[in-house]
Amino acid sequence: MTQVRKAIIPVAGFGTRLLPISKAIPKEMVPVVDRPLIQHVVEEALAAGINEIVLVTRSGKSSIEDHFDAHAELEDALASKGKDELLATLAAIAPPELKITSVRQPNAQGLGHAVYCAAHLLGQDEPFAVILPDVLVKPQANSSTCDLGRMVELWDASTAAQIMVEAVPQEDVYRYGIVDCDEPSAGESADMRGVVEKPKPEDAPSRLSVIGRYILPYRVMELLRDQPPGAGNEIQLTDAIDRLMQEGKQVQAFRMQGRTFDCGHIEGWLQANTTLAREAGYDL
Ligand code: G1P
């Protein structure tokens, strides 16, 4: 049994890059093929053996929690009409092992602050995953490899923090956390020397970007408690991870094997829909 039982999913962002879609609908509820983005992400956590989800949310986003809640009226209506397939579709959203808790982020002070809002829900020294829901991580077509599951395995074997990375073009490094490490082979990890949030291309230590999947020791929460604002004047998770390394804790970059779709902006979201819909057999 893995030590990593909880995944923190920050969902309090405004989703400005998806406007006007995301004005009244949380960006996490935007559909990708046949289900909302957040359902794909929760399925990824479940596939990795992580059953406890902590949503860090805010007002106006309760449809995310509703999506995973029972809907007795609808279930009764479907049952009375014998619509068993649709009932099974509903049941699959929240299998019995899935436990969802939500906490509020009272004001937007950055990703590090959002993650810290869930600190009190962790046990003493409990490691945790962080999953950023804008980016879908999917196995390659015709593969079932679970990159997040592999990170959990690597944590369990070593208790080295695991940060999922993929290579991006040099001109795009300013959008991401960029790690300083020798390039790991796909499906494997390599020790990191540092990580910087949104560097200028000329200052970037590599082209390996942080995708938004992390397995972290509890110590990161203690570091976040007094983490000063960094890039963009926000409290950055990246900065706390960098301090963790400065303390001598082993942090590794995990090179993913699958594919990413950045659904936080229109083009990436369209790409996810067209690619994944074709693979699911829809005739577009
Ligand atoms: C966040 C992280 C960044 C990471 C990125 C991945 O940035 O701070 O390190 O590379 O997610 O999407 P954001 O996109 O919230 O600005």
py3Dmol code that shows the C-alpha trace and the ligand (Angstrom):
import py3Dmol

protein = """\
ATOM      1  CA  MET A   1       0.000   0.000   0.000  1.00  0.00           C
ATOM      2  CA  THR A   2       1.421   3.364  -0.996  1.00  0.00           C
ATOM      3  CA  GLN A   3       2.164   6.090   1.524  1.00  0.00           C
ATOM      4  CA  VAL A   4       0.702   8.642  -0.897  1.00  0.00           C
ATOM      5  CA  ARG A   5      -3.024   8.651  -0.229  1.00  0.00           C
ATOM      6  CA  LYS A   6      -4.037  12.265  -0.871  1.00  0.00           C
ATOM      7  CA  ALA A   7      -3.917  14.478  -3.939  1.00  0.00           C
ATOM      8  CA  ILE A   8      -4.413  18.218  -3.600  1.00  0.00           C
ATOM      9  CA  ILE A   9      -6.075  19.709  -6.676  1.00  0.00           C
ATOM     10  CA  PRO A  10      -6.155  23.523  -6.755  1.00  0.00           C
ATOM     11  CA  VAL A  11      -9.348  24.646  -8.534  1.00  0.00           C
ATOM     12  CA  ALA A  12      -9.734  28.216  -7.282  1.00  0.00           C
ATOM     13  CA  GLY A  13      -8.325  29.950 -10.388  1.00  0.00           C
ATOM     14  CA  PHE A  14     -10.453  32.218 -12.577  1.00  0.00           C
ATOM     15  CA  GLY A  15      -9.522  30.507 -15.832  1.00  0.00           C
ATOM     16  CA  THR A  16      -9.069  33.819 -17.625  1.00  0.00           C
ATOM     17  CA  ARG A  17      -7.304  32.162 -20.574  1.00  0.00           C
ATOM     18  CA  LEU A  18     -10.512  30.232 -21.329  1.00  0.00           C
ATOM     19  CA  LEU A  19     -12.837  33.256 -21.336  1.00  0.00           C
ATOM     20  CA  PRO A  20     -15.597  33.651 -22.395  1.00  0.00           C
ATOM     21  CA  ILE A  21     -16.224  29.889 -21.834  1.00  0.00           C
ATOM     22  CA  SER A  22     -15.158  30.094 -18.199  1.00  0.00           C
ATOM     23  CA  LYS A  23     -17.166  33.151 -17.153  1.00  0.00           C
ATOM     24  CA  ALA A  24     -20.022  31.272 -15.427  1.00  0.00           C
ATOM     25  CA  ILE A  25     -18.669  27.697 -15.751  1.00  0.00           C
ATOM     26  CA  PRO A  26     -15.577  26.733 -13.741  1.00  0.00           C
ATOM     27  CA  LYS A  27     -12.788  25.955 -16.215  1.00  0.00           C
ATOM     28  CA  GLU A  28     -12.461  22.539 -14.541  1.00  0.00           C
ATOM     29  CA  MET A  29     -16.031  21.743 -15.677  1.00  0.00           C
ATOM     30  CA  VAL A  30     -15.339  22.430 -19.348  1.00  0.00           C
ATOM     31  CA  PRO A  31     -15.866  19.188 -21.286  1.00  0.00           C
ATOM     32  CA  VAL A  32     -13.085  17.181 -22.832  1.00  0.00           C
ATOM     33  CA  VAL A  33     -14.829  14.709 -25.168  1.00  0.00           C
ATOM     34  CA  ASP A  34     -17.523  13.186 -22.920  1.00  0.00           C
ATOM     35  CA  ARG A  35     -16.705  14.353 -19.391  1.00  0.00           C
ATOM     36  CA  PRO A  36     -15.526  17.467 -17.585  1.00  0.00           C
ATOM     37  CA  LEU A  37     -11.814  18.150 -17.352  1.00  0.00           C
ATOM     38  CA  ILE A  38     -11.831  17.559 -13.575  1.00  0.00           C
ATOM     39  CA  GLN A  39     -13.216  14.039 -14.045  1.00  0.00           C
ATOM     40  CA  HIS A  40     -10.275  13.127 -16.295  1.00  0.00           C
ATOM     41  CA  VAL A  41      -7.891  14.399 -13.619  1.00  0.00           C
ATOM     42  CA  VAL A  42      -9.595  12.532 -10.762  1.00  0.00           C
ATOM     43  CA  GLU A  43      -9.514   9.367 -12.916  1.00  0.00           C
ATOM     44  CA  GLU A  44      -5.757   9.882 -13.305  1.00  0.00           C
ATOM     45  CA  ALA A  45      -5.358  10.050  -9.495  1.00  0.00           C
ATOM     46  CA  LEU A  46      -7.443   6.896  -9.047  1.00  0.00           C
ATOM     47  CA  ALA A  47      -5.391   5.090 -11.699  1.00  0.00           C
ATOM     48  CA  ALA A  48      -2.294   5.999  -9.668  1.00  0.00           C
ATOM     49  CA  GLY A  49      -3.852   4.455  -6.542  1.00  0.00           C
ATOM     50  CA  ILE A  50      -4.661   7.820  -4.904  1.00  0.00           C
ATOM     51  CA  ASN A  51      -8.249   7.789  -3.635  1.00  0.00           C
ATOM     52  CA  GLU A  52      -8.445  10.868  -1.415  1.00  0.00           C
ATOM     53  CA  ILE A  53      -8.868  14.134  -3.287  1.00  0.00           C
ATOM     54  CA  VAL A  54      -8.657  17.544  -1.662  1.00  0.00           C
ATOM     55  CA  LEU A  55     -10.100  20.303  -3.837  1.00  0.00           C
ATOM     56  CA  VAL A  56      -8.846  23.794  -3.005  1.00  0.00           C
ATOM     57  CA  THR A  57     -11.729  25.852  -4.254  1.00  0.00           C
ATOM     58  CA  ARG A  58     -13.608  29.132  -3.863  1.00  0.00           C
ATOM     59  CA  SER A  59     -17.081  30.606  -4.195  1.00  0.00           C
ATOM     60  CA  GLY A  60     -18.804  30.180  -7.547  1.00  0.00           C
ATOM     61  CA  LYS A  61     -17.238  26.789  -8.225  1.00  0.00           C
ATOM     62  CA  SER A  62     -19.596  24.444  -6.383  1.00  0.00           C
ATOM     63  CA  SER A  63     -20.555  22.626  -9.602  1.00  0.00           C
ATOM     64  CA  ILE A  64     -17.186  20.830  -9.280  1.00  0.00           C
ATOM     65  CA  GLU A  65     -18.231  19.336  -5.934  1.00  0.00           C
ATOM     66  CA  ASP A  66     -21.754  18.676  -7.254  1.00  0.00           C
ATOM     67  CA  HIS A  67     -20.282  16.662 -10.109  1.00  0.00           C
ATOM     68  CA  PHE A  68     -18.861  14.110  -7.673  1.00  0.00           C
ATOM     69  CA  ASP A  69     -21.883  14.128  -5.361  1.00  0.00           C
ATOM     70  CA  ALA A  70     -24.895  11.810  -5.557  1.00  0.00           C
ATOM     71  CA  HIS A  71     -27.921  13.118  -7.504  1.00  0.00           C
ATOM     72  CA  ALA A  72     -30.782  11.133  -5.988  1.00  0.00           C
ATOM     73  CA  GLU A  73     -33.553  12.645  -8.130  1.00  0.00           C
ATOM     74  CA  LEU A  74     -31.748  11.907 -11.377  1.00  0.00           C
ATOM     75  CA  GLU A  75     -30.742   8.425 -10.229  1.00  0.00           C
ATOM     76  CA  ASP A  76     -34.349   7.618  -9.221  1.00  0.00           C
ATOM     77  CA  ALA A  77     -35.645   8.906 -12.554  1.00  0.00           C
ATOM     78  CA  LEU A  78     -33.154   6.795 -14.514  1.00  0.00           C
ATOM     79  CA  ALA A  79     -33.817   3.711 -12.352  1.00  0.00           C
ATOM     80  CA  SER A  80     -37.583   3.961 -12.826  1.00  0.00           C
ATOM     81  CA  LYS A  81     -37.057   4.027 -16.600  1.00  0.00           C
ATOM     82  CA  GLY A  82     -34.620   1.109 -16.522  1.00  0.00           C
ATOM     83  CA  LYS A  83     -31.769   3.233 -17.943  1.00  0.00           C
ATOM     84  CA  ASP A  84     -29.046   1.077 -16.461  1.00  0.00           C
ATOM     85  CA  GLU A  85     -26.274   2.201 -18.789  1.00  0.00           C
ATOM     86  CA  LEU A  86     -26.731   5.834 -17.803  1.00  0.00           C
ATOM     87  CA  LEU A  87     -26.860   4.830 -14.144  1.00  0.00           C
ATOM     88  CA  ALA A  88     -23.531   3.054 -14.597  1.00  0.00           C
ATOM     89  CA  THR A  89     -22.110   6.206 -16.240  1.00  0.00           C
ATOM     90  CA  LEU A  90     -23.116   8.209 -13.170  1.00  0.00           C
ATOM     91  CA  ALA A  91     -21.768   5.588 -10.759  1.00  0.00           C
ATOM     92  CA  ALA A  92     -18.393   5.630 -12.528  1.00  0.00           C
ATOM     93  CA  ILE A  93     -17.900   9.347 -11.731  1.00  0.00           C
ATOM     94  CA  ALA A  94     -17.465   8.595  -8.051  1.00  0.00           C
ATOM     95  CA  PRO A  95     -16.511   4.962  -7.353  1.00  0.00           C
ATOM     96  CA  PRO A  96     -16.925   3.917  -3.685  1.00  0.00           C
ATOM     97  CA  GLU A  97     -13.197   4.222  -2.900  1.00  0.00           C
ATOM     98  CA  LEU A  98     -13.105   7.903  -3.963  1.00  0.00           C
ATOM     99  CA  LYS A  99     -13.219  10.377  -1.069  1.00  0.00           C
ATOM    100  CA  ILE A 100     -13.526  14.062  -1.958  1.00  0.00           C
ATOM    101  CA  THR A 101     -12.974  16.875   0.530  1.00  0.00           C
ATOM    102  CA  SER A 102     -12.915  20.554  -0.253  1.00  0.00           C
ATOM    103  CA  VAL A 103     -11.317  23.540   1.398  1.00  0.00           C
ATOM    104  CA  ARG A 104     -11.518  27.181   0.412  1.00  0.00           C
ATOM    105  CA  GLN A 105      -8.724  29.444  -0.723  1.00  0.00           C
ATOM    106  CA  PRO A 106      -9.927  32.779   0.656  1.00  0.00           C
ATOM    107  CA  ASN A 107      -7.805  34.931  -1.669  1.00  0.00           C
ATOM    108  CA  ALA A 108      -5.693  34.214  -4.725  1.00  0.00           C
ATOM    109  CA  GLN A 109      -2.082  34.432  -3.537  1.00  0.00           C
ATOM    110  CA  GLY A 110      -0.546  31.848  -5.833  1.00  0.00           C
ATOM    111  CA  LEU A 111      -0.170  28.101  -6.236  1.00  0.00           C
ATOM    112  CA  GLY A 112       1.956  27.699  -3.092  1.00  0.00           C
ATOM    113  CA  HIS A 113      -0.723  29.425  -1.047  1.00  0.00           C
ATOM    114  CA  ALA A 114      -3.463  27.244  -2.596  1.00  0.00           C
ATOM    115  CA  VAL A 115      -1.571  24.063  -1.694  1.00  0.00           C
ATOM    116  CA  TYR A 116      -0.916  25.319   1.843  1.00  0.00           C
ATOM    117  CA  CYS A 117      -4.694  25.785   2.348  1.00  0.00           C
ATOM    118  CA  ALA A 118      -4.904  21.954   2.569  1.00  0.00           C
ATOM    119  CA  ALA A 119      -2.028  21.523   5.059  1.00  0.00           C
ATOM    120  CA  HIS A 120      -4.277  20.831   8.062  1.00  0.00           C
ATOM    121  CA  LEU A 121      -5.854  17.859   6.262  1.00  0.00           C
ATOM    122  CA  LEU A 122      -2.584  15.939   6.145  1.00  0.00           C
ATOM    123  CA  GLY A 123      -1.354  13.667   8.900  1.00  0.00           C
ATOM    124  CA  GLN A 124       1.970  14.261  10.629  1.00  0.00           C
ATOM    125  CA  ASP A 125       4.708  13.723   8.027  1.00  0.00           C
ATOM    126  CA  GLU A 126       2.202  12.552   5.433  1.00  0.00           C
ATOM    127  CA  PRO A 127       3.450  12.827   1.825  1.00  0.00           C
ATOM    128  CA  PHE A 128       0.985  14.132  -0.749  1.00  0.00           C
ATOM    129  CA  ALA A 129       0.446  14.597  -4.467  1.00  0.00           C
ATOM    130  CA  VAL A 130      -0.383  17.887  -6.165  1.00  0.00           C
ATOM    131  CA  ILE A 131      -2.227  17.747  -9.474  1.00  0.00           C
ATOM    132  CA  LEU A 132      -2.800  20.912 -11.517  1.00  0.00           C
ATOM    133  CA  PRO A 133      -5.997  20.288 -13.432  1.00  0.00           C
ATOM    134  CA  ASP A 134      -5.345  22.551 -16.451  1.00  0.00           C
ATOM    135  CA  VAL A 135      -3.004  20.001 -17.952  1.00  0.00           C
ATOM    136  CA  LEU A 136      -4.294  16.585 -18.936  1.00  0.00           C
ATOM    137  CA  VAL A 137      -1.696  13.835 -18.740  1.00  0.00           C
ATOM    138  CA  LYS A 138      -2.719  10.886 -20.895  1.00  0.00           C
ATOM    139  CA  PRO A 139      -0.894   7.691 -21.840  1.00  0.00           C
ATOM    140  CA  GLN A 140       0.234   7.393 -25.456  1.00  0.00           C
ATOM    141  CA  ALA A 141      -2.468   6.002 -27.765  1.00  0.00           C
ATOM    142  CA  ASN A 142      -2.824   2.225 -27.226  1.00  0.00           C
ATOM    143  CA  SER A 143      -0.848   2.327 -23.978  1.00  0.00           C
ATOM    144  CA  SER A 144      -2.062   2.202 -20.401  1.00  0.00           C
ATOM    145  CA  THR A 145       1.112   3.510 -18.738  1.00  0.00           C
ATOM    146  CA  CYS A 146       0.220   5.728 -15.771  1.00  0.00           C
ATOM    147  CA  ASP A 147       2.957   8.318 -15.276  1.00  0.00           C
ATOM    148  CA  LEU A 148       1.544   9.496 -11.942  1.00  0.00           C
ATOM    149  CA  GLY A 149       1.386   5.884 -10.747  1.00  0.00           C
ATOM    150  CA  ARG A 150       5.055   5.460 -11.663  1.00  0.00           C
ATOM    151  CA  MET A 151       5.920   8.588  -9.633  1.00  0.00           C
ATOM    152  CA  VAL A 152       4.101   7.115  -6.613  1.00  0.00           C
ATOM    153  CA  GLU A 153       6.132   3.896  -7.022  1.00  0.00           C
ATOM    154  CA  LEU A 154       9.381   5.874  -7.185  1.00  0.00           C
ATOM    155  CA  TRP A 155       8.412   7.847  -4.051  1.00  0.00           C
ATOM    156  CA  ASP A 156       7.538   4.659  -2.187  1.00  0.00           C
ATOM    157  CA  ALA A 157      10.894   3.135  -3.130  1.00  0.00           C
ATOM    158  CA  SER A 158      13.057   6.168  -2.232  1.00  0.00           C
ATOM    159  CA  THR A 159      10.997   8.938  -0.506  1.00  0.00           C
ATOM    160  CA  ALA A 160      12.647  11.345  -2.937  1.00  0.00           C
ATOM    161  CA  ALA A 161      10.182  14.055  -4.006  1.00  0.00           C
ATOM    162  CA  GLN A 162       9.051  13.512  -7.604  1.00  0.00           C
ATOM    163  CA  ILE A 163       8.326  16.344 -10.051  1.00  0.00           C
ATOM    164  CA  MET A 164       6.926  15.415 -13.475  1.00  0.00           C
ATOM    165  CA  VAL A 165       8.685  17.181 -16.360  1.00  0.00           C
ATOM    166  CA  GLU A 166       8.665  17.325 -20.146  1.00  0.00           C
ATOM    167  CA  ALA A 167      10.851  19.218 -22.605  1.00  0.00           C
ATOM    168  CA  VAL A 168       9.487  22.461 -24.063  1.00  0.00           C
ATOM    169  CA  PRO A 169      10.921  24.756 -26.760  1.00  0.00           C
ATOM    170  CA  GLN A 170      13.452  27.280 -25.407  1.00  0.00           C
ATOM    171  CA  GLU A 171      11.152  30.215 -26.223  1.00  0.00           C
ATOM    172  CA  ASP A 172       8.377  28.780 -24.003  1.00  0.00           C
ATOM    173  CA  VAL A 173      10.375  28.322 -20.780  1.00  0.00           C
ATOM    174  CA  TYR A 174       9.062  31.642 -19.351  1.00  0.00           C
ATOM    175  CA  ARG A 175       5.619  30.022 -18.891  1.00  0.00           C
ATOM    176  CA  TYR A 176       6.741  27.216 -16.578  1.00  0.00           C
ATOM    177  CA  GLY A 177       8.787  26.091 -13.630  1.00  0.00           C
ATOM    178  CA  ILE A 178      12.081  24.891 -15.169  1.00  0.00           C
ATOM    179  CA  VAL A 179      14.267  22.299 -13.455  1.00  0.00           C
ATOM    180  CA  ASP A 180      18.029  22.112 -13.191  1.00  0.00           C
ATOM    181  CA  CYS A 181      19.020  18.461 -13.687  1.00  0.00           C
ATOM    182  CA  ASP A 182      20.590  15.981 -16.089  1.00  0.00           C
ATOM    183  CA  GLU A 183      17.945  14.703 -18.473  1.00  0.00           C
ATOM    184  CA  PRO A 184      16.245  11.561 -17.098  1.00  0.00           C
ATOM    185  CA  SER A 185      15.183   8.841 -19.540  1.00  0.00           C
ATOM    186  CA  ALA A 186      11.433   8.458 -20.124  1.00  0.00           C
ATOM    187  CA  GLY A 187       9.664   6.786 -17.211  1.00  0.00           C
ATOM    188  CA  GLU A 188      12.630   7.434 -14.896  1.00  0.00           C
ATOM    189  CA  SER A 189      13.790  10.119 -12.457  1.00  0.00           C
ATOM    190  CA  ALA A 190      17.029  12.064 -12.042  1.00  0.00           C
ATOM    191  CA  ASP A 191      18.243  14.135  -9.089  1.00  0.00           C
ATOM    192  CA  MET A 192      17.457  17.817  -9.380  1.00  0.00           C
ATOM    193  CA  ARG A 193      19.867  20.589  -8.409  1.00  0.00           C
ATOM    194  CA  GLY A 194      17.291  23.386  -8.445  1.00  0.00           C
ATOM    195  CA  VAL A 195      14.096  24.731  -9.990  1.00  0.00           C
ATOM    196  CA  VAL A 196      13.137  28.263 -11.045  1.00  0.00           C
ATOM    197  CA  GLU A 197       9.692  29.655 -11.704  1.00  0.00           C
ATOM    198  CA  LYS A 198       9.127  31.212 -15.125  1.00  0.00           C
ATOM    199  CA  PRO A 199      12.737  32.111 -16.040  1.00  0.00           C
ATOM    200  CA  LYS A 200      13.746  34.217 -19.021  1.00  0.00           C
ATOM    201  CA  PRO A 201      14.983  31.917 -21.840  1.00  0.00           C
ATOM    202  CA  GLU A 202      18.585  33.090 -21.288  1.00  0.00           C
ATOM    203  CA  ASP A 203      18.415  32.248 -17.546  1.00  0.00           C
ATOM    204  CA  ALA A 204      16.697  28.842 -17.835  1.00  0.00           C
ATOM    205  CA  PRO A 205      18.783  25.973 -16.413  1.00  0.00           C
ATOM    206  CA  SER A 206      17.289  23.503 -18.958  1.00  0.00           C
ATOM    207  CA  ARG A 207      14.283  23.057 -21.235  1.00  0.00           C
ATOM    208  CA  LEU A 208      12.594  20.619 -18.844  1.00  0.00           C
ATOM    209  CA  SER A 209       9.339  22.153 -17.646  1.00  0.00           C
ATOM    210  CA  VAL A 210       7.276  21.309 -14.595  1.00  0.00           C
ATOM    211  CA  ILE A 211       3.990  19.899 -15.878  1.00  0.00           C
ATOM    212  CA  GLY A 212       1.875  20.059 -12.741  1.00  0.00           C
ATOM    213  CA  ARG A 213       2.223  16.614 -11.143  1.00  0.00           C
ATOM    214  CA  TYR A 214       4.153  16.459  -7.894  1.00  0.00           C
ATOM    215  CA  ILE A 215       4.710  13.942  -5.086  1.00  0.00           C
ATOM    216  CA  LEU A 216       5.983  15.897  -2.103  1.00  0.00           C
ATOM    217  CA  PRO A 217       6.989  15.290   1.510  1.00  0.00           C
ATOM    218  CA  TYR A 218       5.053  16.989   4.306  1.00  0.00           C
ATOM    219  CA  ARG A 219       8.054  19.284   4.897  1.00  0.00           C
ATOM    220  CA  VAL A 220       6.944  21.332   1.864  1.00  0.00           C
ATOM    221  CA  MET A 221       3.887  22.460   3.847  1.00  0.00           C
ATOM    222  CA  GLU A 222       6.123  23.723   6.649  1.00  0.00           C
ATOM    223  CA  LEU A 223       8.215  25.616   4.104  1.00  0.00           C
ATOM    224  CA  LEU A 224       5.111  27.109   2.483  1.00  0.00           C
ATOM    225  CA  ARG A 225       3.947  28.474   5.846  1.00  0.00           C
ATOM    226  CA  ASP A 226       6.542  31.284   5.655  1.00  0.00           C
ATOM    227  CA  GLN A 227       7.269  31.268   1.920  1.00  0.00           C
ATOM    228  CA  PRO A 228       7.628  34.883   0.711  1.00  0.00           C
ATOM    229  CA  PRO A 229       6.040  35.864  -2.628  1.00  0.00           C
ATOM    230  CA  GLY A 230       8.179  35.148  -5.700  1.00  0.00           C
ATOM    231  CA  ALA A 231       7.538  35.379  -9.464  1.00  0.00           C
ATOM    232  CA  GLY A 232       4.433  37.447 -10.258  1.00  0.00           C
ATOM    233  CA  ASN A 233       4.352  38.487  -6.572  1.00  0.00           C
ATOM    234  CA  GLU A 234       2.697  35.134  -5.784  1.00  0.00           C
ATOM    235  CA  ILE A 235       3.587  32.463  -3.227  1.00  0.00           C
ATOM    236  CA  GLN A 236       5.165  29.859  -5.492  1.00  0.00           C
ATOM    237  CA  LEU A 237       5.189  26.102  -4.868  1.00  0.00           C
ATOM    238  CA  THR A 238       8.334  26.030  -7.018  1.00  0.00           C
ATOM    239  CA  ASP A 239      10.197  28.235  -4.500  1.00  0.00           C
ATOM    240  CA  ALA A 240       9.311  25.943  -1.567  1.00  0.00           C
ATOM    241  CA  ILE A 241      10.549  22.924  -3.588  1.00  0.00           C
ATOM    242  CA  ASP A 242      13.782  24.779  -4.315  1.00  0.00           C
ATOM    243  CA  ARG A 243      14.229  25.434  -0.572  1.00  0.00           C
ATOM    244  CA  LEU A 244      13.585  21.737   0.110  1.00  0.00           C
ATOM    245  CA  MET A 245      16.592  20.946  -2.099  1.00  0.00           C
ATOM    246  CA  GLN A 246      18.713  23.614  -0.383  1.00  0.00           C
ATOM    247  CA  GLU A 247      17.982  21.796   2.896  1.00  0.00           C
ATOM    248  CA  GLY A 248      19.554  18.704   1.358  1.00  0.00           C
ATOM    249  CA  LYS A 249      16.359  16.731   0.721  1.00  0.00           C
ATOM    250  CA  GLN A 250      16.422  14.587  -2.406  1.00  0.00           C
ATOM    251  CA  VAL A 251      14.153  15.936  -5.145  1.00  0.00           C
ATOM    252  CA  GLN A 252      13.932  14.222  -8.527  1.00  0.00           C
ATOM    253  CA  ALA A 253      12.589  15.178 -11.937  1.00  0.00           C
ATOM    254  CA  PHE A 254      10.447  12.422 -13.427  1.00  0.00           C
ATOM    255  CA  ARG A 255      10.401  12.327 -17.231  1.00  0.00           C
ATOM    256  CA  MET A 256       6.924  11.367 -18.347  1.00  0.00           C
ATOM    257  CA  GLN A 257       6.176   8.763 -21.005  1.00  0.00           C
ATOM    258  CA  GLY A 258       2.678   9.886 -21.930  1.00  0.00           C
ATOM    259  CA  ARG A 259       1.304  13.041 -23.534  1.00  0.00           C
ATOM    260  CA  THR A 260       0.145  16.371 -22.171  1.00  0.00           C
ATOM    261  CA  PHE A 261      -2.735  18.563 -23.296  1.00  0.00           C
ATOM    262  CA  ASP A 262      -2.788  22.031 -21.768  1.00  0.00           C
ATOM    263  CA  CYS A 263      -6.523  22.636 -21.522  1.00  0.00           C
ATOM    264  CA  GLY A 264      -5.986  25.967 -19.744  1.00  0.00           C
ATOM    265  CA  HIS A 265      -6.052  27.745 -23.089  1.00  0.00           C
ATOM    266  CA  ILE A 266      -8.365  27.413 -26.097  1.00  0.00           C
ATOM    267  CA  GLU A 267      -5.943  25.852 -28.570  1.00  0.00           C
ATOM    268  CA  GLY A 268      -4.740  23.139 -26.162  1.00  0.00           C
ATOM    269  CA  TRP A 269      -8.292  22.388 -25.101  1.00  0.00           C
ATOM    270  CA  LEU A 270      -9.423  22.034 -28.750  1.00  0.00           C
ATOM    271  CA  GLN A 271      -6.415  19.814 -29.433  1.00  0.00           C
ATOM    272  CA  ALA A 272      -7.351  17.567 -26.492  1.00  0.00           C
ATOM    273  CA  ASN A 273     -10.909  17.273 -27.721  1.00  0.00           C
ATOM    274  CA  THR A 274     -10.086  16.477 -31.336  1.00  0.00           C
ATOM    275  CA  THR A 275      -7.246  14.050 -30.561  1.00  0.00           C
ATOM    276  CA  LEU A 276      -8.967  12.195 -27.745  1.00  0.00           C
ATOM    277  CA  ALA A 277     -12.360  12.129 -29.500  1.00  0.00           C
ATOM    278  CA  ARG A 278     -10.818  10.460 -32.576  1.00  0.00           C
ATOM    279  CA  GLU A 279      -8.995   7.959 -30.380  1.00  0.00           C
ATOM    280  CA  ALA A 280     -12.276   7.196 -28.577  1.00  0.00           C
ATOM    281  CA  GLY A 281     -13.765   6.280 -31.957  1.00  0.00           C
ATOM    282  CA  TYR A 282     -15.875   9.359 -32.683  1.00  0.00           C
ATOM    283  CA  ASP A 283     -16.125   9.951 -36.433  1.00  0.00           C
ATOM    284  CA  LEU A 284     -15.233  13.658 -36.765  1.00  0.00           C
TER     285      LEU A 284
END
"""
ligand_1 = """\
16
G1P
C 2.154 26.515 -12.497
C 3.500 26.286 -11.795
C 4.615 26.081 -12.820
C 4.245 24.945 -13.753
C 2.876 25.221 -14.407
C 2.422 24.014 -15.217
O 2.213 27.769 -13.167
O 3.771 27.400 -10.944
O 5.819 25.801 -12.165
O 5.235 24.779 -14.739
O 1.869 25.485 -13.416
O 1.246 24.293 -15.914
P 0.860 28.500 -13.709
O 0.517 27.821 -15.003
O -0.180 28.315 -12.655
O 1.243 29.931 -13.895
"""
view = py3Dmol.view(width=600, height=400)
view.addModel(protein, "pdb")
view.setStyle({"model": 0}, {"cartoon": {"style": "trace"}})
view.addModel(ligand_1, "xyz")
view.setStyle({"model": 1}, {"stick": {}})
view.zoomTo()
view.show()
